[in-house]
């Protein structure tokens, strides 16, 4: 059973998936930093020196100076500034994934268009993909 598990775990697809998850997590951290540290500060400055990470709606009767203070006190809050940051994170990641999938689909279409010929198994000459007989050696091909 241990040997079977090792074979399963070492399959190429599983290893590729694991690498994709690790790279995806790292990419997510980069995008989060991009949004929080580079994109949102200028937007906040343009909107009157607003810190989006500190924008919240307090649902309790007690006033709090910051989101951190409200969360530390356990007050119910709607952290809509953090939601905006997360939404921008998502949009950037979705757009990048769209670009990647678009390129992959473009490459697949190119490969499918190029597959109009095949090699004869006997003389290795190039013949039409739907040929039943090789024009060079006259062998039957399937």
DOZASE-142978 format. One record per residue: x, y, z of N, C-alpha, C in turn; residue in three letters; residue number from 1. Coordinates in pm, whole numbers. Atoms other than C-alpha are relative to their C-alpha. Last residue first. Example, Ala and Ser with C-alpha at 12.3 -4.5 7.8 and 13.67 -1.06 7.14 Angstrom:
! residues 2
<atom n_X="-82" n_Y="-119" n_Z="-6" ca_X="1367" ca_Y="-106" ca_Z="714" c_X="-77" c_Y="109" c_Z="73" residu="SER" num="2"/>
<atom n_X="89" n_Y="-119" n_Z="0" ca_X="1230" ca_Y="-450" ca_Z="780" c_X="90" c_Y="120" c_Z="0" residu="ALA" num="1"/>
This chain:
! residues 142
<atom n_X="129" n_Y="-15" n_Z="-66" ca_X="-430" ca_Y="358" ca_Z="-4093" c_X="-11" c_Y="132" c_Z="71" residu="UNK" num="142"/>
<atom n_X="-15" n_Y="-61" n_Z="-132" ca_X="-158" ca_Y="330" ca_Z="-4352" c_X="-138" c_Y="18" c_Z="62" residu="UNK" num="141"/>
<atom n_X="128" n_Y="-40" n_Z="-61" ca_X="-141" ca_Y="102" ca_Z="-4654" c_X="28" c_Y="52" c_Z="140" residu="UNK" num="140"/>
<atom n_X="44" n_Y="84" n_Z="-111" ca_X="202" ca_Y="109" ca_Z="-4818" c_X="-135" c_Y="49" c_Z="53" residu="UNK" num="139"/>
<atom n_X="128" n_Y="67" n_Z="29" ca_X="239" ca_Y="279" ca_Z="-5157" c_X="-47" c_Y="-98" c_Z="109" residu="UNK" num="138"/>
<atom n_X="-37" n_Y="142" n_Z="-3" ca_X="603" ca_Y="380" ca_Z="-5081" c_X="-121" c_Y="-90" c_Z="-28" residu="UNK" num="137"/>
<atom n_X="-141" n_Y="23" n_Z="29" ca_X="579" ca_Y="748" ca_Z="-5174" c_X="35" c_Y="-147" c_Z="-6" residu="UNK" num="136"/>
<atom n_X="-27" n_Y="-33" n_Z="140" ca_X="205" ca_Y="820" ca_Z="-5204" c_X="145" c_Y="-30" c_Z="-38" residu="UNK" num="135"/>
<atom n_X="-113" n_Y="-93" n_Z="14" ca_X="138" ca_Y="637" ca_Z="-4875" c_X="29" c_Y="22" c_Z="-149" residu="UNK" num="134"/>
<atom n_X="-114" n_Y="62" n_Z="66" ca_X="-206" ca_Y="475" ca_Z="-4865" c_X="108" c_Y="107" c_Z="-18" residu="UNK" num="133"/>
<atom n_X="7" n_Y="142" n_Z="-33" ca_X="-507" ca_Y="551" ca_Z="-4644" c_X="115" c_Y="-77" c_Z="-62" residu="UNK" num="132"/>
<atom n_X="-44" n_Y="94" n_Z="105" ca_X="-449" ca_Y="928" ca_Z="-4637" c_X="-11" c_Y="-144" c_Z="51" residu="UNK" num="131"/>
<atom n_X="109" n_Y="94" n_Z="30" ca_X="-657" ca_Y="1130" ca_Z="-4387" c_X="36" c_Y="-102" c_Z="-109" residu="UNK" num="130"/>
<atom n_X="49" n_Y="63" n_Z="-123" ca_X="-362" ca_Y="1310" ca_Z="-4224" c_X="-107" c_Y="-104" c_Z="-28" residu="UNK" num="129"/>
<atom n_X="120" n_Y="-65" n_Z="-53" ca_X="-200" ca_Y="1382" ca_Z="-4561" c_X="-54" c_Y="-79" c_Z="119" residu="UNK" num="128"/>
<atom n_X="120" n_Y="24" n_Z="81" ca_X="147" ca_Y="1230" ca_Z="-4605" c_X="-119" c_Y="72" c_Z="65" residu="UNK" num="127"/>
<atom n_X="117" n_Y="-75" n_Z="-46" ca_X="497" ca_Y="1316" ca_Z="-4486" c_X="-116" c_Y="-21" c_Z="-96" residu="UNK" num="126"/>
<atom n_X="32" n_Y="-116" n_Z="82" ca_X="751" ca_Y="1046" ca_Z="-4559" c_X="-124" c_Y="68" c_Z="55" residu="UNK" num="125"/>
<atom n_X="-13" n_Y="-124" n_Z="-76" ca_X="866" ca_Y="816" ca_Z="-4277" c_X="-20" c_Y="126" c_Z="-84" residu="UNK" num="124"/>
<atom n_X="-110" n_Y="-74" n_Z="63" ca_X="908" ca_Y="521" ca_Z="-4516" c_X="26" c_Y="135" c_Z="65" residu="UNK" num="123"/>
<atom n_X="-96" n_Y="85" n_Z="69" ca_X="709" ca_Y="265" ca_Z="-4315" c_X="118" c_Y="79" c_Z="-58" residu="UNK" num="122"/>
<atom n_X="-73" n_Y="83" n_Z="-95" ca_X="507" ca_Y="448" ca_Z="-4050" c_X="108" c_Y="-85" c_Z="-64" residu="UNK" num="121"/>
<atom n_X="26" n_Y="139" n_Z="37" ca_X="415" ca_Y="722" ca_Z="-4301" c_X="81" c_Y="-87" c_Z="97" residu="UNK" num="120"/>
<atom n_X="-111" n_Y="73" n_Z="62" ca_X="440" ca_Y="1053" ca_Z="-4117" c_X="-43" c_Y="-142" c_Z="-32" residu="UNK" num="119"/>
<atom n_X="-59" n_Y="98" n_Z="-90" ca_X="135" ca_Y="1269" ca_Z="-4054" c_X="113" c_Y="-69" c_Z="-73" residu="UNK" num="118"/>
<atom n_X="-78" n_Y="108" n_Z="61" ca_X="-14" ca_Y="1578" ca_Z="-4210" c_X="49" c_Y="-94" c_Z="109" residu="UNK" num="117"/>
<atom n_X="69" n_Y="38" n_Z="123" ca_X="-284" ca_Y="1832" ca_Z="-4125" c_X="74" c_Y="-111" c_Z="-74" residu="UNK" num="116"/>
<atom n_X="11" n_Y="146" n_Z="9" ca_X="-170" ca_Y="1865" ca_Z="-3761" c_X="-83" c_Y="-43" c_Z="-122" residu="UNK" num="115"/>
<atom n_X="-122" n_Y="56" n_Z="58" ca_X="-61" ca_Y="2230" ca_Z="-3799" c_X="-11" c_Y="-150" c_Z="-23" residu="UNK" num="114"/>
<atom n_X="-7" n_Y="-41" n_Z="139" ca_X="-414" ca_Y="2362" ca_Z="-3743" c_X="120" c_Y="-60" c_Z="-70" residu="UNK" num="113"/>
<atom n_X="104" n_Y="72" n_Z="72" ca_X="-450" ca_Y="2162" ca_Z="-3422" c_X="2" c_Y="34" c_Z="-149" residu="UNK" num="112"/>
<atom n_X="-41" n_Y="140" n_Z="11" ca_X="-115" ca_Y="2289" ca_Z="-3293" c_X="-102" c_Y="-80" c_Z="-80" residu="UNK" num="111"/>
<atom n_X="-111" n_Y="4" n_Z="94" ca_X="-212" ca_Y="2650" ca_Z="-3369" c_X="47" c_Y="-143" c_Z="-21" residu="UNK" num="110"/>
<atom n_X="57" n_Y="-18" n_Z="133" ca_X="-547" ca_Y="2606" ca_Z="-3196" c_X="108" c_Y="-9" c_Z="-106" residu="UNK" num="109"/>
<atom n_X="70" n_Y="125" n_Z="36" ca_X="-370" ca_Y="2464" ca_Z="-2890" c_X="-59" c_Y="9" c_Z="-139" residu="UNK" num="108"/>
<atom n_X="-102" n_Y="99" n_Z="36" ca_X="-127" ca_Y="2760" ca_Z="-2883" c_X="-65" c_Y="-132" c_Z="-41" residu="UNK" num="107"/>
<atom n_X="-57" n_Y="-43" n_Z="127" ca_X="-416" ca_Y="3009" ca_Z="-2892" c_X="104" c_Y="-101" c_Z="-48" residu="UNK" num="106"/>
<atom n_X="97" n_Y="34" n_Z="103" ca_X="-596" ca_Y="2819" ca_Z="-2615" c_X="52" c_Y="37" c_Z="-139" residu="UNK" num="105"/>
<atom n_X="2" n_Y="146" n_Z="11" ca_X="-283" ca_Y="2837" ca_Z="-2399" c_X="-96" c_Y="-44" c_Z="-109" residu="UNK" num="104"/>
<atom n_X="-121" n_Y="42" n_Z="70" ca_X="-244" ca_Y="3209" ca_Z="-2472" c_X="3" c_Y="-152" c_Z="-19" residu="UNK" num="103"/>
<atom n_X="13" n_Y="-45" n_Z="140" ca_X="-608" ca_Y="3280" ca_Z="-2376" c_X="122" c_Y="-44" c_Z="-82" residu="UNK" num="102"/>
<atom n_X="89" n_Y="96" n_Z="67" ca_X="-571" ca_Y="3069" ca_Z="-2062" c_X="-16" c_Y="37" c_Z="-147" residu="UNK" num="101"/>
<atom n_X="-72" n_Y="128" n_Z="11" ca_X="-270" ca_Y="3282" ca_Z="-1956" c_X="-84" c_Y="-103" c_Z="-75" residu="UNK" num="100"/>
<atom n_X="-107" n_Y="-14" n_Z="100" ca_X="-443" ca_Y="3613" ca_Z="-2034" c_X="75" c_Y="-131" c_Z="-21" residu="UNK" num="99"/>
<atom n_X="63" n_Y="-12" n_Z="131" ca_X="-758" ca_Y="3507" ca_Z="-1846" c_X="106" c_Y="11" c_Z="-110" residu="UNK" num="98"/>
<atom n_X="39" n_Y="136" n_Z="39" ca_X="-542" ca_Y="3397" ca_Z="-1552" c_X="-69" c_Y="-2" c_Z="-135" residu="UNK" num="97"/>
<atom n_X="-124" n_Y="71" n_Z="36" ca_X="-384" ca_Y="3744" ca_Z="-1545" c_X="-31" c_Y="-144" c_Z="-42" residu="UNK" num="96"/>
<atom n_X="-46" n_Y="-52" n_Z="129" ca_X="-728" ca_Y="3907" ca_Z="-1555" c_X="127" c_Y="-71" c_Z="-45" residu="UNK" num="95"/>
<atom n_X="90" n_Y="51" n_Z="105" ca_X="-862" ca_Y="3684" ca_Z="-1277" c_X="45" c_Y="46" c_Z="-137" residu="UNK" num="94"/>
<atom n_X="-30" n_Y="143" n_Z="19" ca_X="-557" ca_Y="3761" ca_Z="-1060" c_X="-87" c_Y="-59" c_Z="-110" residu="UNK" num="93"/>
<atom n_X="-134" n_Y="10" n_Z="61" ca_X="-598" ca_Y="4137" ca_Z="-1112" c_X="34" c_Y="-146" c_Z="-27" residu="UNK" num="92"/>
<atom n_X="9" n_Y="-45" n_Z="139" ca_X="-974" ca_Y="4123" ca_Z="-1048" c_X="134" c_Y="-10" c_Z="-72" residu="UNK" num="91"/>
<atom n_X="68" n_Y="100" n_Z="80" ca_X="-929" ca_Y="3914" ca_Z="-734" c_X="-4" c_Y="40" c_Z="-147" residu="UNK" num="90"/>
<atom n_X="-87" n_Y="118" n_Z="9" ca_X="-674" ca_Y="4148" ca_Z="-582" c_X="-60" c_Y="-103" c_Z="-95" residu="UNK" num="89"/>
<atom n_X="-101" n_Y="-38" n_Z="99" ca_X="-902" ca_Y="4445" ca_Z="-664" c_X="101" c_Y="-112" c_Z="-18" residu="UNK" num="88"/>
<atom n_X="66" n_Y="0" n_Z="130" ca_X="-1186" ca_Y="4270" ca_Z="-480" c_X="100" c_Y="38" c_Z="-110" residu="UNK" num="87"/>
<atom n_X="12" n_Y="140" n_Z="40" ca_X="-959" ca_Y="4198" ca_Z="-184" c_X="-64" c_Y="-12" c_Z="-138" residu="UNK" num="86"/>
<atom n_X="-135" n_Y="51" n_Z="29" ca_X="-863" ca_Y="4565" ca_Z="-158" c_X="-6" c_Y="-143" c_Z="-52" residu="UNK" num="85"/>
<atom n_X="-41" n_Y="-62" n_Z="127" ca_X="-1230" ca_Y="4669" ca_Z="-185" c_X="139" c_Y="-47" c_Z="-40" residu="UNK" num="84"/>
<atom n_X="72" n_Y="68" n_Z="107" ca_X="-1322" ca_Y="4416" ca_Z="86" c_X="38" c_Y="59" c_Z="-136" residu="UNK" num="83"/>
<atom n_X="-74" n_Y="124" n_Z="24" ca_X="-1049" ca_Y="4556" ca_Z="311" c_X="-66" c_Y="-79" c_Z="-113" residu="UNK" num="82"/>
<atom n_X="-127" n_Y="-40" n_Z="62" ca_X="-1214" ca_Y="4898" ca_Z="278" c_X="86" c_Y="-122" c_Z="-34" residu="UNK" num="81"/>
<atom n_X="21" n_Y="-15" n_Z="143" ca_X="-1558" ca_Y="4745" ca_Z="347" c_X="126" c_Y="47" c_Z="-74" residu="UNK" num="80"/>
<atom n_X="-129" n_Y="-53" n_Z="47" ca_X="-1461" ca_Y="4612" ca_Z="688" c_X="-5" c_Y="16" c_Z="-152" residu="UNK" num="79"/>
<atom n_X="-4" n_Y="34" n_Z="143" ca_X="-1815" ca_Y="4567" ca_Z="821" c_X="124" c_Y="69" c_Z="-55" residu="UNK" num="78"/>
<atom n_X="-27" n_Y="-104" n_Z="100" ca_X="-1778" ca_Y="4571" ca_Z="1198" c_X="-14" c_Y="-57" c_Z="-140" residu="UNK" num="77"/>
<atom n_X="41" n_Y="39" n_Z="134" ca_X="-1898" ca_Y="4376" ca_Z="1501" c_X="19" c_Y="116" c_Z="-98" residu="UNK" num="76"/>
<atom n_X="121" n_Y="-69" n_Z="47" ca_X="-1691" ca_Y="4477" ca_Z="1802" c_X="-37" c_Y="-50" c_Z="-140" residu="UNK" num="75"/>
<atom n_X="101" n_Y="100" n_Z="35" ca_X="-1443" ca_Y="4222" ca_Z="1939" c_X="-131" c_Y="62" c_Z="-47" residu="UNK" num="74"/>
<atom n_X="104" n_Y="-3" n_Z="-102" ca_X="-1237" ca_Y="4486" ca_Z="2121" c_X="-110" c_Y="-102" c_Z="-29" residu="UNK" num="73"/>
<atom n_X="-62" n_Y="41" n_Z="-126" ca_X="-934" ca_Y="4394" ca_Z="1910" c_X="-104" c_Y="-5" c_Z="113" residu="UNK" num="72"/>
<atom n_X="-16" n_Y="146" n_Z="6" ca_X="-1150" ca_Y="4414" ca_Z="1597" c_X="61" c_Y="-53" c_Z="129" residu="UNK" num="71"/>
<atom n_X="133" n_Y="62" n_Z="-5" ca_X="-1266" ca_Y="4764" ca_Z="1686" c_X="11" c_Y="-151" c_Z="0" residu="UNK" num="70"/>
<atom n_X="52" n_Y="-18" n_Z="-136" ca_X="-912" ca_Y="4879" ca_Z="1767" c_X="-137" c_Y="-66" c_Z="15" residu="UNK" num="69"/>
<atom n_X="-75" n_Y="89" n_Z="-90" ca_X="-777" ca_Y="4730" ca_Z="1444" c_X="-52" c_Y="10" c_Z="143" residu="UNK" num="68"/>
<atom n_X="51" n_Y="137" n_Z="20" ca_X="-1052" ca_Y="4897" ca_Z="1241" c_X="70" c_Y="-96" c_Z="95" residu="UNK" num="67"/>
<atom n_X="-52" n_Y="73" n_Z="116" ca_X="-956" ca_Y="5234" ca_Z="1383" c_X="-63" c_Y="-138" c_Z="-8" residu="UNK" num="66"/>
<atom n_X="-82" n_Y="-87" n_Z="85" ca_X="-1075" ca_Y="5509" ca_Z="1615" c_X="50" c_Y="-71" c_Z="-125" residu="UNK" num="65"/>
<atom n_X="-139" n_Y="48" n_Z="3" ca_X="-1360" ca_Y="5309" ca_Z="1767" c_X="77" c_Y="84" c_Z="-100" residu="UNK" num="64"/>
<atom n_X="-85" n_Y="-48" n_Z="111" ca_X="-1704" ca_Y="5438" ca_Z="1871" c_X="143" c_Y="-53" c_Z="14" residu="UNK" num="63"/>
<atom n_X="-125" n_Y="-57" n_Z="-48" ca_X="-1919" ca_Y="5216" ca_Z="2099" c_X="84" c_Y="48" c_Z="-118" residu="UNK" num="62"/>
<atom n_X="24" n_Y="-136" n_Z="-48" ca_X="-2277" ca_Y="5164" ca_Z="1980" c_X="128" c_Y="70" c_Z="44" residu="UNK" num="61"/>
<atom n_X="28" n_Y="-11" n_Z="-143" ca_X="-2189" ca_Y="4857" ca_Z="1773" c_X="-23" c_Y="147" c_Z="37" residu="UNK" num="60"/>
<atom n_X="137" n_Y="45" n_Z="-28" ca_X="-2220" ca_Y="4798" ca_Z="1398" c_X="-36" c_Y="9" c_Z="148" residu="UNK" num="59"/>
<atom n_X="12" n_Y="54" n_Z="-136" ca_X="-1909" ca_Y="5003" ca_Z="1310" c_X="-147" c_Y="-37" c_Z="26" residu="UNK" num="58"/>
<atom n_X="127" n_Y="-47" n_Z="-56" ca_X="-1866" ca_Y="5051" ca_Z="935" c_X="-18" c_Y="-72" c_Z="133" residu="UNK" num="57"/>
<atom n_X="92" n_Y="101" n_Z="-54" ca_X="-1509" ca_Y="5017" ca_Z="817" c_X="-127" c_Y="68" c_Z="48" residu="UNK" num="56"/>
<atom n_X="139" n_Y="-40" n_Z="21" ca_X="-1236" ca_Y="5196" ca_Z="624" c_X="-92" c_Y="-112" c_Z="48" residu="UNK" num="55"/>
<atom n_X="58" n_Y="-44" n_Z="-126" ca_X="-893" ca_Y="5131" ca_Z="778" c_X="-145" c_Y="47" c_Z="-16" residu="UNK" num="54"/>
<atom n_X="-3" n_Y="112" n_Z="-95" ca_X="-746" ca_Y="4922" ca_Z="496" c_X="-66" c_Y="37" c_Z="132" residu="UNK" num="53"/>
<atom n_X="108" n_Y="95" n_Z="25" ca_X="-864" ca_Y="5186" ca_Z="249" c_X="-1" c_Y="-115" c_Z="100" residu="UNK" num="52"/>
<atom n_X="-64" n_Y="131" n_Z="-12" ca_X="-642" ca_Y="5455" ca_Z="400" c_X="-110" c_Y="-105" c_Z="-13" residu="UNK" num="51"/>
<atom n_X="81" n_Y="106" n_Z="-60" ca_X="-791" ca_Y="5783" ca_Z="270" c_X="82" c_Y="-129" c_Z="2" residu="UNK" num="50"/>
<atom n_X="-83" n_Y="69" n_Z="-100" ca_X="-559" ca_Y="6078" ca_Z="205" c_X="-80" c_Y="-105" c_Z="77" residu="UNK" num="49"/>
<atom n_X="-8" n_Y="-78" n_Z="-123" ca_X="-824" ca_Y="6281" ca_Z="21" c_X="71" c_Y="-70" c_Z="113" residu="UNK" num="48"/>
<atom n_X="132" n_Y="-12" n_Z="-63" ca_X="-944" ca_Y="6061" ca_Z="-266" c_X="5" c_Y="73" c_Z="135" residu="UNK" num="47"/>
<atom n_X="87" n_Y="-75" n_Z="91" ca_X="-626" ca_Y="6119" ca_Z="-469" c_X="-136" c_Y="26" c_Z="64" residu="UNK" num="46"/>
<atom n_X="-50" n_Y="-137" n_Z="0" ca_X="-414" ca_Y="6005" ca_Z="-173" c_X="-88" c_Y="90" c_Z="-87" residu="UNK" num="45"/>
<atom n_X="38" n_Y="-61" n_Z="-127" ca_X="-627" ca_Y="5692" ca_Z="-128" c_X="44" c_Y="145" c_Z="7" residu="UNK" num="44"/>
<atom n_X="146" n_Y="-19" n_Z="9" ca_X="-585" ca_Y="5609" ca_Z="-497" c_X="-51" c_Y="67" c_Z="127" residu="UNK" num="43"/>
<atom n_X="28" n_Y="-118" n_Z="85" ca_X="-210" ca_Y="5669" ca_Z="-463" c_X="-150" c_Y="27" c_Z="-16" residu="UNK" num="42"/>
<atom n_X="-46" n_Y="-128" n_Z="-58" ca_X="-197" ca_Y="5437" ca_Z="-157" c_X="-21" c_Y="121" c_Z="-92" residu="UNK" num="41"/>
<atom n_X="96" n_Y="-68" n_Z="-88" ca_X="-423" ca_Y="5169" ca_Z="-317" c_X="53" c_Y="129" c_Z="65" residu="UNK" num="40"/>
<atom n_X="119" n_Y="-53" n_Z="68" ca_X="-208" ca_Y="5069" ca_Z="-616" c_X="-87" c_Y="83" c_Z="93" residu="UNK" num="39"/>
<atom n_X="-30" n_Y="-83" n_Z="117" ca_X="143" ca_Y="5028" ca_Z="-470" c_X="-125" c_Y="63" c_Z="-61" residu="UNK" num="38"/>
<atom n_X="-117" n_Y="-87" n_Z="-16" ca_X="144" ca_Y="4880" ca_Z="-118" c_X="24" c_Y="96" c_Z="-117" residu="UNK" num="37"/>
<atom n_X="-8" n_Y="-70" n_Z="-129" ca_X="-198" ca_Y="4717" ca_Z="-75" c_X="111" c_Y="105" c_Z="5" residu="UNK" num="36"/>
<atom n_X="122" n_Y="-76" n_Z="-28" ca_X="-265" ca_Y="4623" ca_Z="-441" c_X="17" c_Y="85" c_Z="126" residu="UNK" num="35"/>
<atom n_X="16" n_Y="-100" n_Z="105" ca_X="88" ca_Y="4519" ca_Z="-532" c_X="-120" c_Y="89" c_Z="29" residu="UNK" num="34"/>
<atom n_X="-95" n_Y="-106" n_Z="-30" ca_X="132" ca_Y="4343" ca_Z="-197" c_X="-11" c_Y="112" c_Z="-104" residu="UNK" num="33"/>
<atom n_X="49" n_Y="-67" n_Z="-120" ca_X="-185" ca_Y="4144" ca_Z="-259" c_X="92" c_Y="115" c_Z="39" residu="UNK" num="32"/>
<atom n_X="112" n_Y="-86" n_Z="40" ca_X="-69" ca_Y="4067" ca_Z="-613" c_X="-56" c_Y="75" c_Z="119" residu="UNK" num="31"/>
<atom n_X="-56" n_Y="-111" n_Z="78" ca_X="266" ca_Y="3938" ca_Z="-487" c_X="-111" c_Y="97" c_Z="-40" residu="UNK" num="30"/>
<atom n_X="-66" n_Y="-91" n_Z="-95" ca_X="97" ca_Y="3729" ca_Z="-218" c_X="57" c_Y="122" c_Z="-72" residu="UNK" num="29"/>
<atom n_X="104" n_Y="-69" n_Z="-76" ca_X="-138" ca_Y="3578" ca_Z="-477" c_X="59" c_Y="99" c_Z="99" residu="UNK" num="28"/>
<atom n_X="52" n_Y="-103" n_Z="89" ca_X="158" ca_Y="3495" ca_Z="-702" c_X="-109" c_Y="81" c_Z="72" residu="UNK" num="27"/>
<atom n_X="-102" n_Y="-106" n_Z="3" ca_X="320" ca_Y="3307" ca_Z="-413" c_X="-47" c_Y="116" c_Z="-88" residu="UNK" num="26"/>
<atom n_X="1" n_Y="-65" n_Z="-132" ca_X="0" ca_Y="3110" ca_Z="-358" c_X="101" c_Y="115" c_Z="4" residu="UNK" num="25"/>
<atom n_X="122" n_Y="-81" n_Z="-11" ca_X="-29" ca_Y="3038" ca_Z="-730" c_X="-7" c_Y="74" c_Z="132" residu="UNK" num="24"/>
<atom n_X="-24" n_Y="-122" n_Z="79" ca_X="334" ca_Y="2922" ca_Z="-746" c_X="-120" c_Y="92" c_Z="7" residu="UNK" num="23"/>
<atom n_X="-105" n_Y="-77" n_Z="-69" ca_X="270" ca_Y="2676" ca_Z="-462" c_X="27" c_Y="130" c_Z="-73" residu="UNK" num="22"/>
<atom n_X="58" n_Y="-55" n_Z="-122" ca_X="-60" ca_Y="2558" ca_Z="-612" c_X="102" c_Y="87" c_Z="73" residu="UNK" num="21"/>
<atom n_X="94" n_Y="-107" n_Z="37" ca_X="94" ca_Y="2516" ca_Z="-956" c_X="-62" c_Y="66" c_Z="122" residu="UNK" num="20"/>
<atom n_X="-81" n_Y="-116" n_Z="38" ca_X="386" ca_Y="2318" ca_Z="-812" c_X="-89" c_Y="118" c_Z="-38" residu="UNK" num="19"/>
<atom n_X="-60" n_Y="-52" n_Z="-122" ca_X="143" ca_Y="2084" ca_Z="-639" c_X="84" c_Y="124" c_Z="-29" residu="UNK" num="18"/>
<atom n_X="105" n_Y="-68" n_Z="-75" ca_X="-58" ca_Y="2043" ca_Z="-959" c_X="56" c_Y="62" c_Z="128" residu="UNK" num="17"/>
<atom n_X="29" n_Y="-124" n_Z="71" ca_X="254" ca_Y="1961" ca_Z="-1158" c_X="-105" c_Y="81" c_Z="75" residu="UNK" num="16"/>
<atom n_X="-112" n_Y="-90" n_Z="-28" ca_X="356" ca_Y="1705" ca_Z="-894" c_X="-21" c_Y="134" c_Z="-69" residu="UNK" num="15"/>
<atom n_X="12" n_Y="-41" n_Z="-139" ca_X="12" ca_Y="1545" ca_Z="-911" c_X="112" c_Y="97" c_Z="36" residu="UNK" num="14"/>
<atom n_X="112" n_Y="-92" n_Z="-14" ca_X="17" ca_Y="1538" ca_Z="-1290" c_X="-13" c_Y="52" c_Z="143" residu="UNK" num="13"/>
<atom n_X="-27" n_Y="-133" n_Z="53" ca_X="367" ca_Y="1391" ca_Z="-1308" c_X="-113" c_Y="97" c_Z="23" residu="UNK" num="12"/>
<atom n_X="48" n_Y="-18" n_Z="137" ca_X="293" ca_Y="1095" ca_Z="-1084" c_X="24" c_Y="144" c_Z="-43" residu="UNK" num="11"/>
<atom n_X="-108" n_Y="-41" n_Z="88" ca_X="512" ca_Y="1085" ca_Z="-773" c_X="-43" c_Y="12" c_Z="-147" residu="UNK" num="10"/>
<atom n_X="-50" n_Y="-132" n_Z="-36" ca_X="225" ca_Y="1083" ca_Z="-526" c_X="105" c_Y="51" c_Z="-97" residu="UNK" num="9"/>
<atom n_X="105" n_Y="-100" n_Z="21" ca_X="50" ca_Y="791" ca_Z="-695" c_X="53" c_Y="141" c_Z="23" residu="UNK" num="8"/>
<atom n_X="19" n_Y="-11" n_Z="144" ca_X="367" ca_Y="584" ca_Z="-717" c_X="-104" c_Y="105" c_Z="-34" residu="UNK" num="7"/>
<atom n_X="-119" n_Y="-68" n_Z="52" ca_X="444" ca_Y="658" ca_Z="-350" c_X="-12" c_Y="18" c_Z="-151" residu="UNK" num="6"/>
<atom n_X="15" n_Y="-141" n_Z="-32" ca_X="86" ca_Y="564" ca_Z="-253" c_X="118" c_Y="80" c_Z="-56" residu="UNK" num="5"/>
<atom n_X="102" n_Y="-56" n_Z="88" ca_X="120" ca_Y="234" ca_Z="-438" c_X="-20" c_Y="149" c_Z="25" residu="UNK" num="4"/>
<atom n_X="-60" n_Y="-10" n_Z="133" ca_X="447" ca_Y="159" ca_Z="-258" c_X="-99" c_Y="61" c_Z="-100" residu="UNK" num="3"/>
<atom n_X="-91" n_Y="-114" n_Z="-4" ca_X="287" ca_Y="238" ca_Z="78" c_X="65" c_Y="21" c_Z="-135" residu="UNK" num="2"/>
<atom n_X="82" n_Y="-119" n_Z="0" ca_X="0" ca_Y="0" ca_Z="0" c_X="87" c_Y="126" c_Z="0" residu="UNK" num="1"/>
